[in-house]
């Protein structure tokens, strides 16, 4: 189950010099209605139009991380430290 906004080419990657490493836990809305999964963003990139993309891996899967266009309604950033 993959968020619908993902590029179909799993080998696609932006220029590595423009990628900013990250460690950000997230919840991802899957294709099934009201189904969320935990994941982790390990890099950010902004396309030439300024839109943010994130390299994301769903936890509990053996798939490689993939680039997604960031959509805050489908990829929810979770806190990395307690309050």
C-alpha positions as CSV (number, residue, x, y, z in Angstrom):
1,X,0.0,0.0,0.0
2,X,1.6,3.2,-1.2
3,X,0.4,6.8,-1.0
4,X,-1.0,7.9,-4.3
5,X,1.4,10.8,-4.9
6,X,4.5,8.7,-5.2
7,X,6.5,8.8,-8.5
8,X,6.1,5.5,-10.3
9,X,9.8,5.1,-11.0
10,X,11.3,3.8,-7.8
11,X,14.8,4.4,-9.0
12,X,14.2,8.2,-9.3
13,X,16.3,10.4,-7.1
14,X,17.1,14.1,-7.1
15,X,20.7,15.4,-7.4
16,X,22.5,14.3,-4.2
17,X,24.2,17.7,-3.7
18,X,20.7,19.2,-3.2
19,X,19.5,16.6,-0.7
20,X,19.4,17.5,3.0
21,X,19.7,14.5,5.4
22,X,17.0,14.2,8.1
23,X,15.6,11.9,10.7
24,X,11.9,12.5,11.0
25,X,9.3,9.9,12.2
26,X,6.0,10.2,10.3
27,X,2.6,8.7,9.9
28,X,1.6,8.0,6.3
29,X,-2.0,7.8,5.0
30,X,-2.2,4.7,2.8
31,X,-4.6,4.0,-0.1
32,X,-7.0,2.1,2.2
33,X,-9.5,4.5,3.8
34,X,-8.5,5.7,7.2
35,X,-5.4,3.4,7.3
36,X,-2.2,5.0,8.7
37,X,1.3,3.5,8.9
38,X,4.5,4.6,10.6
39,X,7.4,5.6,8.6
40,X,10.6,7.6,8.6
41,X,11.9,10.5,6.5
42,X,15.6,10.3,6.0
43,X,16.1,13.2,3.6
44,X,14.4,16.4,2.2
45,X,14.7,18.0,-1.3
46,X,13.0,21.0,-2.9
47,X,12.2,20.8,-6.6
48,X,12.9,23.8,-8.9
49,X,9.3,25.1,-8.2
50,X,10.1,25.1,-4.4
51,X,7.8,22.1,-3.6
52,X,9.2,19.8,-0.8
53,X,9.9,16.1,-1.4
54,X,11.0,13.6,1.2
55,X,12.7,10.3,1.0
56,X,10.5,8.0,3.1
57,X,10.4,4.4,4.2
58,X,7.4,2.7,5.7
59,X,8.4,0.9,8.9
60,X,7.9,-2.9,9.0
61,X,8.6,-3.3,5.3
62,X,11.7,-4.5,3.4
63,X,11.3,-2.0,0.6
64,X,13.9,0.7,-0.1
65,X,13.2,4.3,0.8
66,X,11.4,6.2,-2.0
67,X,10.9,9.9,-2.8
68,X,7.5,11.3,-2.2
69,X,6.2,14.8,-2.8
70,X,5.4,16.0,0.7
71,X,1.7,16.5,1.4
72,X,1.0,17.4,5.1
73,X,-2.5,15.8,4.8
74,X,-1.0,12.4,3.8
75,X,2.4,12.5,5.6
76,X,2.1,13.7,9.2
77,X,5.3,14.7,10.9
78,X,5.7,13.2,14.4
79,X,7.7,14.8,17.3
80,X,11.3,13.6,17.6
81,X,11.7,14.7,21.2
82,X,9.3,14.7,24.2
83,X,7.9,17.9,25.8
